[in-house]
Amino acid sequence: MRAEDNSRIAFVYAFRHSALGLKRRVLKRLRVIGAIEGTSTLVLFGIAMPLKYMAGEPMAVRVVGLIHGLLFIGYCTVLYRAWTLLERPLPWAIRLFVASIFPFGTFIADHGLKREMDKLPSDGDCG
């Protein structure tokens, strides 16, 4: 075997590992931001809004609402990146977007993302 054949094999091996790693990182990032965004939704609905309407503290909704809004934009950005990078069909992205609108939606959608991550071959399976 020639040296250039070995370098070609090494390149293909490294490329497959980096592509696999990228898919894992994108899915993990989507799961993490989804959990944080989902938690901010629950804090907004469960703590900030009752403080506003029952205790007369409108600042709670302003602060938590701003944080939640920024996290939602971040989630949408990461979702778009995952959708394009993973080359998933549009209904996949729509389902995850709709899930992010409802309380507990991102937590429910996380189970599907975890299954999807588990289906990816581990680093030792590429060869």
Helices and strands as residue ranges (DSSP letters): H 3-43, I 44-48, H 49-55, H 58-86, H 90-101, H 105-119, G 123-125
